[in-house]
Protein backbone atom coordinates (compact mmCIF):
# COMPACT_ATOMS: atom_id res chain seq x y z
CA UNK A 1 0.00 0.00 0.00
CA UNK A 2 1.33 3.42 -0.95
CA UNK A 3 1.78 6.01 1.78
CA UNK A 4 0.06 9.32 1.13
CA UNK A 5 1.26 12.58 2.58
CA UNK A 6 -0.21 16.02 2.92
CA UNK A 7 1.47 19.40 3.22
CA UNK A 8 3.12 19.73 6.63
CA UNK A 9 3.63 15.99 7.11
CA UNK A 10 7.09 14.71 8.05
CA UNK A 11 8.45 11.86 5.95
CA UNK A 12 11.73 9.95 5.75
CA UNK A 13 13.61 9.93 2.46
CA UNK A 14 16.22 7.12 2.30
CA UNK A 15 19.80 8.30 2.68
CA UNK A 16 18.75 11.92 3.26
CA UNK A 17 16.69 11.72 6.42
CA UNK A 18 13.56 13.45 7.62
CA UNK A 19 11.88 16.02 5.46
CA UNK A 20 8.72 18.05 5.53
CA UNK A 21 6.20 17.94 2.70
CA UNK A 22 6.15 21.58 1.57
CA UNK A 23 3.68 21.15 -1.25
CA UNK A 24 2.33 19.09 -4.10
CA UNK A 25 3.20 20.23 -7.60
CA UNK A 26 1.90 19.11 -10.97
CA UNK A 27 4.26 19.13 -13.95
CA UNK A 28 4.30 17.94 -17.51
CA UNK A 29 7.01 15.27 -17.91
CA UNK A 30 7.54 13.56 -21.28
CA UNK A 31 4.04 14.54 -22.38
CA UNK A 32 2.45 13.16 -19.20
CA UNK A 33 1.01 15.22 -16.37
CA UNK A 34 2.58 14.05 -13.10
CA UNK A 35 2.13 15.02 -9.46
CA UNK A 36 5.10 15.43 -7.13
CA UNK A 37 5.60 15.80 -3.42
CA UNK A 38 7.96 18.68 -2.71
CA UNK A 39 10.05 17.61 0.27
CA UNK A 40 12.43 19.87 2.21
CA UNK A 41 15.07 17.87 4.08
CA UNK A 42 15.23 19.26 7.63
CA UNK A 43 19.00 18.85 8.12
CA UNK A 44 20.17 20.81 5.08
CA UNK A 45 17.06 22.46 3.54
CA UNK A 46 17.63 20.51 0.33
CA UNK A 47 14.49 20.38 -1.83
CA UNK A 48 13.55 17.04 -3.38
CA UNK A 49 10.67 16.36 -5.76
CA UNK A 50 9.26 12.84 -5.57
CA UNK A 51 6.74 11.59 -8.13
CA UNK A 52 3.68 10.60 -6.10
CA UNK A 53 3.27 7.41 -8.13
CA UNK A 54 6.88 6.39 -7.25
CA UNK A 55 6.73 6.89 -3.48
CA UNK A 56 7.11 3.16 -2.77
CA UNK A 57 9.98 2.69 -5.26
CA UNK A 58 12.03 5.53 -3.76
CA UNK A 59 11.23 4.34 -0.24
CA UNK A 60 9.61 7.52 1.09
CA UNK A 61 7.96 6.53 4.35
CA UNK A 62 6.27 7.87 7.46
CA UNK A 63 8.08 8.54 10.75
CA UNK A 64 8.25 5.37 12.87
CA UNK A 65 5.71 4.59 15.59
CA UNK A 66 6.24 3.79 19.31
CA UNK A 67 6.59 0.05 18.69
CA UNK A 68 9.34 0.69 16.12
CA UNK A 69 11.08 3.13 18.50
CA UNK A 70 11.31 0.35 21.12
CA UNK A 71 12.66 -2.03 18.47
CA UNK A 72 15.34 0.50 17.44
CA UNK A 73 16.44 0.87 21.05
CA UNK A 74 16.71 -2.89 21.48
CA UNK A 75 18.85 -3.11 18.31
CA UNK A 76 21.12 -0.38 19.67
CA UNK A 77 21.45 -2.12 23.05
CA UNK A 78 22.36 -5.49 21.52
CA UNK A 79 26.01 -6.08 22.37
CA UNK A 80 26.42 -9.82 21.71
CA UNK A 81 27.08 -9.49 18.02
CA UNK A 82 30.27 -10.05 16.13
CA UNK A 83 31.24 -7.02 14.12
CA UNK A 84 32.37 -8.09 10.70
CA UNK A 85 36.14 -8.37 10.57
CA UNK A 86 36.34 -7.92 6.81
CA UNK A 87 38.31 -5.04 5.33
CA UNK A 88 37.08 -1.55 6.16
CA UNK A 89 36.13 -0.80 2.54
CA UNK A 90 33.92 -3.90 2.26
CA UNK A 91 32.29 -3.02 5.60
CA UNK A 92 31.87 0.55 4.36
CA UNK A 93 30.02 -0.65 1.21
CA UNK A 94 27.76 -2.94 3.25
CA UNK A 95 26.94 -0.19 5.74
CA UNK A 96 26.30 2.28 2.92
CA UNK A 97 23.81 -0.13 1.36
CA UNK A 98 22.01 -0.42 4.71
CA UNK A 99 21.80 3.37 5.09
CA UNK A 100 20.48 3.75 1.53
CA UNK A 101 17.58 1.40 2.30
CA UNK A 102 16.14 4.09 4.55
CA UNK A 103 15.18 1.41 7.08
CA UNK A 104 15.50 2.84 10.58
CA UNK A 105 16.39 -0.67 11.79
CA UNK A 106 19.25 -1.04 9.30
CA UNK A 107 20.54 2.43 10.23
CA UNK A 108 20.40 1.46 13.93
CA UNK A 109 22.46 -1.67 13.13
CA UNK A 110 25.07 0.42 11.31
CA UNK A 111 25.30 2.85 14.22
CA UNK A 112 25.58 0.05 16.79
CA UNK A 113 28.18 -1.87 14.76
CA UNK A 114 30.33 1.22 14.21
CA UNK A 115 30.18 2.17 17.90
CA UNK A 116 31.19 -1.39 18.86
CA UNK A 117 33.98 -1.36 16.27
CA UNK A 118 35.15 2.03 17.53
CA UNK A 119 35.64 0.45 20.96
CA UNK A 120 38.06 -2.08 19.43
CA UNK A 121 40.05 0.07 17.03
CA UNK A 122 40.25 3.39 15.25
CA UNK A 123 37.65 3.90 12.56
CA UNK A 124 38.69 4.94 9.07
CA UNK A 125 37.73 8.45 7.93
CA UNK A 126 34.86 7.00 5.87
CA UNK A 127 33.59 4.96 8.81
CA UNK A 128 33.70 8.00 11.13
CA UNK A 129 31.72 9.98 8.57
CA UNK A 130 29.23 7.13 8.23
CA UNK A 131 28.87 6.90 12.01
CA UNK A 132 28.00 10.62 12.06
CA UNK A 133 25.50 10.16 9.21
CA UNK A 134 23.79 7.20 10.87
CA UNK A 135 23.75 9.07 14.19
CA UNK A 136 22.15 12.20 12.77
CA UNK A 137 19.58 10.25 10.70
CA UNK A 138 18.57 8.27 13.78
CA UNK A 139 18.56 11.21 16.19
CA UNK A 140 16.33 13.30 13.91
CA UNK A 141 13.78 10.53 13.36
CA UNK A 142 13.74 9.29 16.96
CA UNK A 143 13.25 12.80 18.33
CA UNK A 144 10.24 13.31 16.04
CA UNK A 145 8.85 9.85 16.79
CA UNK A 146 9.21 10.34 20.55
CA UNK A 147 8.22 14.03 20.33
CA UNK A 148 11.26 15.13 22.31
CA UNK A 149 14.42 17.20 21.88
CA UNK A 150 17.30 15.80 19.87
CA UNK A 151 19.43 16.36 23.01
CA UNK A 152 17.34 13.73 24.83
CA UNK A 153 18.11 11.18 22.09
CA UNK A 154 21.80 12.20 22.23
CA UNK A 155 21.77 11.40 25.98
CA UNK A 156 20.13 8.04 25.31
CA UNK A 157 22.87 7.18 22.79
CA UNK A 158 25.62 8.27 25.17
CA UNK A 159 24.11 6.06 27.87
CA UNK A 160 23.75 3.07 25.54
CA UNK A 161 27.28 3.35 24.14
CA UNK A 162 28.99 4.60 27.34
CA UNK A 163 30.51 7.67 25.74
JOVENBEL-V941403 format. One record per residue. N is the residue number from 1. RES is the residue in one small letter. PSI is psi in radians with two decimals (none if undefined). BURIAL is 1 if it has 24 or more other C-alpha atoms within 12 Angstrom, else 0. Layout:
n | res | psi | burial
N | RES | PSI | BURIAL
N | RES | PSI | BURIAL
This chain:
n | res | psi | burial
1 | x | 2.37 | 0
2 | x | 2.30 | 0
3 | x | 2.46 | 0
4 | x | 2.49 | 0
5 | x | 2.69 | 1
6 | x | 2.89 | 0
7 | x | 2.32 | 0
8 | x | -0.33 | 0
9 | x | 2.61 | 1
10 | x | 2.47 | 1
11 | x | 2.72 | 1
12 | x | 2.19 | 1
13 | x | 2.11 | 1
14 | x | 2.30 | 1
15 | x | -0.32 | 1
16 | x | -0.53 | 1
17 | x | -2.74 | 1
18 | x | 2.37 | 1
19 | x | 2.91 | 1
20 | x | 2.36 | 1
21 | x | 1.97 | 1
22 | x | -0.37 | 1
23 | x | 3.08 | 1
24 | x | 2.15 | 1
25 | x | 2.63 | 0
26 | x | 2.23 | 0
27 | x | 2.73 | 0
28 | x | 2.07 | 0
29 | x | 2.10 | 0
30 | x | 0.79 | 0
31 | x | 0.02 | 0
32 | x | 2.42 | 0
33 | x | 2.14 | 0
34 | x | 2.65 | 0
35 | x | 2.46 | 0
36 | x | 2.48 | 1
37 | x | 2.36 | 1
38 | x | 1.99 | 1
39 | x | 2.31 | 1
40 | x | 2.05 | 1
41 | x | 2.24 | 1
42 | x | -0.62 | 1
43 | x | -0.63 | 0
44 | x | 0.10 | 0
45 | x | 0.25 | 0
46 | x | 2.47 | 0
47 | x | 2.23 | 0
48 | x | 2.38 | 1
49 | x | 2.17 | 1
50 | x | 2.12 | 1
51 | x | 2.24 | 1
52 | x | -0.62 | 1
53 | x | -0.01 | 0
54 | x | 0.24 | 0
55 | x | -0.80 | 1
56 | x | -0.72 | 0
57 | x | -0.71 | 0
58 | x | -0.24 | 0
59 | x | 0.25 | 1
60 | x | 2.28 | 1
61 | x | 2.92 | 1
62 | x | 2.85 | 1
63 | x | 2.55 | 1
64 | x | 2.78 | 1
65 | x | 3.13 | 0
66 | x | -0.72 | 0
67 | x | -0.79 | 0
68 | x | -0.62 | 0
69 | x | -0.81 | 1
70 | x | -0.69 | 0
71 | x | -0.71 | 0
72 | x | -0.79 | 1
73 | x | -0.66 | 1
74 | x | -0.57 | 0
75 | x | -0.79 | 1
76 | x | -0.60 | 1
77 | x | -0.22 | 1
78 | x | 2.09 | 0
79 | x | -0.28 | 0
80 | x | 0.97 | 0
81 | x | 2.65 | 0
82 | x | 2.13 | 0
83 | x | 2.25 | 1
84 | x | 2.22 | 0
85 | x | 0.38 | 0
86 | x | 3.09 | 0
87 | x | 2.68 | 0
88 | x | -0.62 | 1
89 | x | -0.54 | 0
90 | x | -0.77 | 0
91 | x | -0.80 | 1
92 | x | -0.83 | 1
93 | x | -0.78 | 0
94 | x | -0.77 | 1
95 | x | -0.67 | 1
96 | x | -0.73 | 1
97 | x | -0.74 | 0
98 | x | -0.76 | 1
99 | x | -0.69 | 1
100 | x | -0.37 | 1
101 | x | -0.47 | 1
102 | x | -0.04 | 1
103 | x | 2.14 | 1
104 | x | -0.52 | 1
105 | x | -0.72 | 1
106 | x | -0.70 | 1
107 | x | -0.70 | 1
108 | x | -0.70 | 1
109 | x | -0.75 | 1
110 | x | -0.82 | 1
111 | x | -0.85 | 1
112 | x | -0.86 | 1
113 | x | -0.74 | 1
114 | x | -0.67 | 1
115 | x | -0.75 | 1
116 | x | -0.72 | 1
117 | x | -0.71 | 1
118 | x | -0.55 | 0
119 | x | -0.46 | 0
120 | x | -0.64 | 0
121 | x | 3.00 | 0
122 | x | 2.39 | 0
123 | x | 2.62 | 1
124 | x | 2.90 | 0
125 | x | -0.78 | 0
126 | x | -0.70 | 0
127 | x | -0.67 | 1
128 | x | -0.73 | 1
129 | x | -0.74 | 0
130 | x | -0.68 | 1
131 | x | -0.78 | 1
132 | x | -0.73 | 0
133 | x | -0.88 | 1
134 | x | -0.73 | 1
135 | x | -0.86 | 1
136 | x | -0.64 | 1
137 | x | -0.77 | 1
138 | x | -0.77 | 1
139 | x | -0.79 | 1
140 | x | -0.84 | 1
141 | x | -0.74 | 1
142 | x | -0.68 | 1
143 | x | -0.63 | 1
144 | x | -0.71 | 1
145 | x | -0.67 | 1
146 | x | -0.07 | 0
147 | x | 0.96 | 0
148 | x | 3.06 | 0
149 | x | 2.65 | 0
150 | x | -0.52 | 0
151 | x | -0.60 | 0
152 | x | -0.72 | 0
153 | x | -0.72 | 1
154 | x | -0.80 | 0
155 | x | -0.74 | 0
156 | x | -0.81 | 1
157 | x | -0.72 | 1
158 | x | -0.73 | 0
159 | x | -0.82 | 0
160 | x | -0.73 | 0
161 | x | 0.19 | 0
162 | x | 0.89 | 0
163 | x | none | 0
